[in-house]
Amino acid sequence: MNAMELESIPRPLTQEVNIEQSSVVLEIPRDNVSHHDNRSLDRGREQLLAPADHGRRAWILLIVASLFEALFWGFPLSFGVFQDYYSQHASFKGDKNISVIGTCGTAILYLGSPFTTSLVLRYPKYRSLMVWIGWPIAIGGLVGASFAKDVPTLIATQGVLYGTGILILYFPILSFVNEWFVRKRGLAYGILTASTGASGIVFPFIIEALLSSFGYARALQSIAVALAVATFPLIPLLKARLPVSQSNASQRINFSFLMNPLFYLYSAANTLQGLGYWFPSLFLPSFATSIGLSASEGALLLALFSFAQILGQVSFGYLSDKRIPLDALIVVATVVSAVSSFTIWGLARSLAPLIAFSLIYGLFGAGYVVLWARMGSALSDDPTAALATFSAFAFEKGVGNVLAGPISAALISSPTVLSGYALSRYKGIIVFTGVCMFLSSLTIGAWYLRPKIITR
């Protein structure tokens, strides 16, 4: 999950003022204070609280948050390189659950988002502590994976432990960004998203070079040390804009959107899209080596996928702001993803069509998730309801992420036949991806057929 998907996390509020735009830092009784003193207090408060949307402290926070986003998210998004390596390593070769390692990390983040978001809203004063707790868990997961001798251990460490650490530290950081950026929050999240895509372009090549030169144990240890050295000194800079005394108020979520049938329509479409979404990023490197391409060329495909992801998310976000029909954007994103999977990926036998597929699927498949914001606003204009719908959609995508591993283990075939569709070995994977995308679009189309069916 990237930062644009979670933009809806609201900032803690107080009953006295609108904290997002206010500079109040002290709650001083006014009963015995003169009008002149009141104005003096207001000026003092404005000077004490750092400004939102601009200033050195706001931009330092955003830069640090972007570094955390890039480094901790760039690693799991490049798991396809690890999967290709593990599938050829003597200790793990032949295990059909290798893909589960990569899906666990991101799935935990998505599935755990409602729980962690609730904690952040209910206990905002503990956000810094959550960062300090999550950071060593994530680093420890990579160190533990370097000593693994079988796939279940890799799942427990590189998958579950690393994903849990990110889950704990990620949402508090996003809430800090929400406090520091109010009117320019779109710009802030655009920078966060770009950092994830940028790391996704670079990380595959770094990981592939480490694996080919030192093996998986030294590679994981090197990555763990690099993450620790790069991020540990920056943790103290992750600070809230609002004082602790004004970050204690919790919010009650408005769940009235559950009575809207559109919620279940979007949930069905989102779940189906999530079921098929993950397979290209997991299997493109392995597919590339199966047709005789190098590991570096497989890493290139993931890098291009990440580059297209940036363009797709920005483009679909821009189009959704221009009041283009939401359902039309959903259908376009899913249909193009399905058609490109069936044709370009399934028939590819060289690098060129795989590059084309990486760019097209990254543009449309990854662009879909930006539409969650419009889905939430279509259901309710209540800020807390927007948070709840985002958490629900993230959870649904997490379900697809979790199931991607077991499903791929069941769909993958052992022999590779160059003359067969999708090399025969990947036929089930590609067909499943395309079918899920088509069913997601048909779910939206069924909504427009509903009145005609009722009138018959």
N, C-alpha and C positions, 0 to 999 in steps of 0.2 A: 504494500500500500504505500502511496506516496503522499506528500503534504497537501496537494490540492483536494484530495478526497476527504480530508479531515478539516477543511477550512471552517466548518460550521461550529467547532468547539467554542462555546461562548466564554466570555471573561467573567470572573466573579463580580457581582454587583453588590452595592449597599443600598439600604433603604433611604439613606439621606440624600444621595446625589447620584448622577449618572457618572460612574467612575471612568468610563471610556474617554470621556471628553473633559472630565474635571481634573483639577490639580489639587484636590483636597487630600491632606495627609494626616490631619489631626481632627479628632472628634471632641471639640471643646464646647461645653454648655454655654448657651448664649443668653440665658435668662437675665444675668446681671451685667451684661456687656453693652456698652453704648453703641449707637449707630456708627460713630467714628471708629470705635475699636473694632466693630465688625468688619468694616472695610479694610482696616489694617491687617486683621487676621486673614482675610481672603487674599490680600496681596502676598502675605507671608507664605500661605499655603501654595500659591502658584509658583513661588520661587523654590520651595522645598521639593516639589514633585517634578521629576524629569518630564519633559514634553513627549507626547506621543507622535509618531510618524516622522520625526526628524530629530536631529541632534546626534552627537557622537555616541552616546550610550545606546540609543535605539539601533543604530547601524552596526555597532559592535555586537550587540545581541543577535542581530539577523545574520551577520557573517559567521559567528560561532555556531548558531543553529544550522546554517547551511553546511558547514563543515561536518557536523555530526550527521546530518541527513545524507550527505554525499558518502562519507566513509562507512557508516554502519549499514546504510541501505545498498550501497554499491556492491558490497560483498555478496549478499544472498541473491541479488538480481543477476549475478554473473555465475550462478551455480552450474549452468550448462557446461562450462569448461571443466569443472570438477566432475560432473557426471560422465563426460566423455573419458576423463582420465581414470575414474574409478572402474568404469565398465571394462577397461583394458588391463587393470592392475590384477596381479595374480591373487591377491588376498580377497578381492571383491568381485572378480569377474564371474559372470553367470548369475549373480543375485539380482532378481527382478525388482527388488525394493530399493535400489539405489536412488531412484527418483524421489522417494519419500523423504530423503535427507533434505533436499532443497525445498520441497513443498512445506515441510514442517515449520521452518523458520518464519516464512511469510504468512502461513496459515494461522499460526499462534497470534501474530500481530493483528490479523483481521478478526479472528474469532474472539480474541480477548479485548477488542476495542470497546465494546459496551461496558464491560466491567471496569477497565482502567479509566475510561472517561468518567464514569460515575465516581470513582475515587478522587480523581482530580477535581471535580466539581464540589464534592462533599468535604474534602479535606485539602483545600488549596495550600495551606501553610506547610504541608509536607511534600510539596513538589520537588524542592531541591534535594530532600532526602531520598526521594524515589530515583532521581538521577544517579545519586551516589550508590544506590543499591543495584540498579540495573546495569550500570557500567561494568563492574567486575564480573557480574554473571555472564554478560555477553563475551567479554574477553576470555573468561575461564572456559566457556564453551569451545572456543577455537583451540585453546591449549589442550583441553581434554581430548578433542578430536584428533590431535596430532599423535596420540598414543593408541588410537583405536586399531584393532586388528580384524574387525568384522563390521558388517553394515549396521546391525542393531546398535552398536556402540556409537557409530557415526550419527545415526538418527537421534540418539539420546543427547549427544554433545553438540555437533555442528548444526543439528536441526532444532531440537527442543530447547536445550539450554541457551543457545545463542538467540533464538527467537524470543524466549522469555525475557532475557536481558533487554532486548530492544523494546519489547512491549512496555516494560516498566519505565524506561528512561525517555521514550519517544513522546508520549502524550504530555508529560509536564513541560517539555521543551516547546511543543506546539502552543501550549497555553501561555507560555512566556511571550511568544511571538504575537499572540492575540492581544496581549496587554500593551505591548510596545507599538503595535501598528493597528490603527483603527480605520481612518479614511484611506490609507494606502495599504490595506491588508491584501488586496488583490496583487499588488506589486510584490509584497513580501512573499506571498505564497508562490508567485511566479518564479522568484529567485530560488526558493527552496526546491521547487520542482526541477528547475534547470540544473541545480547542483546534483540531483539524483541522476538525471539523464547524462550529465557530464561524466560522473563517476562510472556510469554504465558503459560509456564509450571507452574509457581508459582501463578499467579494472580487468576485463577479459584478457587483454594482452599481458598485463602484469602477472595475473594468476597463471596464465599459460606458460609464461617464461619461468616462473618459480617452480611450477610442477615439472616441467621438462628438465630443469637444471638441478633441482634438489630433491624432488619427490614430495609426496603429500605431507609428510610429517614436518620437514623443515619449512615447507611452504606455509602451512598453517601457523607454525610458530612465528615465522617472519611476519605474517599478516597480523597476528595478535600483538606482537611487539610494536609494529608500526602504528596500529590503532591506539595502543596504550600511550605511546610517546606523543602522538599527534593530538590526542584529545584530553588526556589527564590535566595538563596545565590550563585547559580552556574551561573546565567545569566550573570553577569559581566565577567565571564571567556570565554564566547562565543565571541571571537574576530577574526576579519579578520587578515590574515597574511600580506596582502598588504595595504599600506597606502591609505587613502581615495582619495588622488589626483590621484592614479593610478588605482582606482576602478570605475572610472566614464565612461569609454568607453563602449558603448553598442554595441551589435552585431546584424547583420541582418541575419535572418534565410533563408537558402536555401530550397525552397519548390519544387525543381525539382522532388523530389521523388513522388509527386502527379501524375506525368505522367507515373509512373511505375505501370503496372497492378498488380504486386506482392503486392503492398501496400494494395490494396483493397481485395486481397485474404487473406492476413494476418489479415486485419481488420475484415473481416467476421468471420474467425476462432476465433479470439480473442474475438469478441463480443459474439459469441455463448458460448465459454468457460466461459466467465464472467457471462453470464446469469445463468448458472447452478452451478457455483463454490461455491456460498455462502451458499447454503442450509444445507449441513452437519454441518458446524460450528454453524449454527443457531439452528438446530433442534435435534442434537445428545443428549443434556441433556434432552430435553422433551421426546424424544423417549425412553431414558433410564428409566425415571420415569414411562412411560406408561407400561413398561414390568415389573415393580416392583422393579427396582433398586433404590438406594438412590441418593440424590442430590450430595453427595460426589463422588459417582461413575460416575455421569454425569460430574462433574468437572474433574475427572480423564481422561475422554475421550477427553476433550478439551486440557488438558495438553499433552496428548500423541500426539494429532493432531499437536500441536505447536512443539513438539520435532521432529516429522517426517518432519515438514515443514523445519526445519533447515537442516536436512540431505538431503531433496529433492532439496532445492535450491543450496546447495553446490555441490551436485552430478551432477545435470543438468548443472550447470555452468561449472564444470570441464569437463564434457563430450562435451559441446559445444565448449570449447577451444581446444579439441582434434580433431577438424574437423570432428566429426561425423555429417552426414547430418542433417541439421536443421529440414527439414520436417519429417524425421524419428523420431526425438526426440519429435516433436509436436504430431505426431500420437500415439506414445507409451504413452505419458503422458495422452492424452485424452481418448484413448481406455481403458487403464487400469482403469482410473477413472470411466468410464462408466460401465465396467463389474463389478467392485467391488461394485458400487452403486446398480445395478440391483440384484446382487446375495447376497453378504455378508450383506449389509445393509438391503435390502428388506426382507431377510429371517431370520434376527437375532432375537433371543428370549432370549438371555442371554448376560452376560458381555463379554465373550471371543470373539465371532464374532464381537462385536462392537469395541473391542480393535483392532482386526485385521483390521477392516475397517478404523478406525481412523489413524492407521499407514500407510496403503497402500494409502489412499486418500490424507493424508497429504504429503506423499512422492512424489506422481505423480501429484496430482492436484495443490499443492502449488509450485512444481518444475517448472511448466509450465511458470510462470511469468519471470523466469530468462532468458528465451529464447528471451525476447523482445530485448535484446542487439544484439543478432545475427540477428534478423529480421531487425533491423535498419541498421546494417552493410551490410546486403544483398541488401538493397535498395540504400544506398549511403554511401560514406566514408567521407562526409563532417561533421565535428563535430556539426555544427548548425542543420543540417538535422537529425542527431542522436537525438538531443534534441527534435526536432519537432515530430519525430516518436514516441519517448518515451511518450511524452505528449499526442499524439493521442491514443496510446494503453492504457494509463492510463485512459483517458477520456472514452474509450469504455468499459473498465472494470467497471468504475464508473456508466455507464448506466445500466449495469447488476446489480450492487449493489443497485441502486435506485429501479429498477424494481423487485428485489427479494422480497421486502416487500409486494407490492400489488399482485404479482403473488402467493406468498405463502398464502395470505389471500384468494385468489380465489381457490387454489388447496387443502387446508387443509380440511379435513372432520371432522365432529363433533364426531361421535361415534368411540370408540376404540374396535376392535374385535381382540382378541389375535390369533385366528385361521386364520385370513385373511392375505393376502400378505401385508407386510409393516403395519401390524396392522390395515389395511383399512384406518385409519385416515391419515397416511402419504404416502399412495400409490401415490397420485398425485405429491407430492413433490419428491419422489424418482424416479419415472418414468421421470419427467421433467428434473431432474438432469442428469440422464443417457442419455436421448435423446439429450440434448444440447451438452454433451461431444462427443457423436457419430457423430452428425452433424458437430461439429468442425473438427473432423478428416476427415470426408467425404469431407469437403471443400478443404482440402489440396489434397486429392486424386483426386478430380475433376480437379485439375490443370494438373495432369499427363494424364488424359483421354482426355483433350482438344485437343491435336494434332491429336489423333485418330479420334475424332469426326469431325474435320475440314477436314480430308483427305477422309472421306466417301462421 
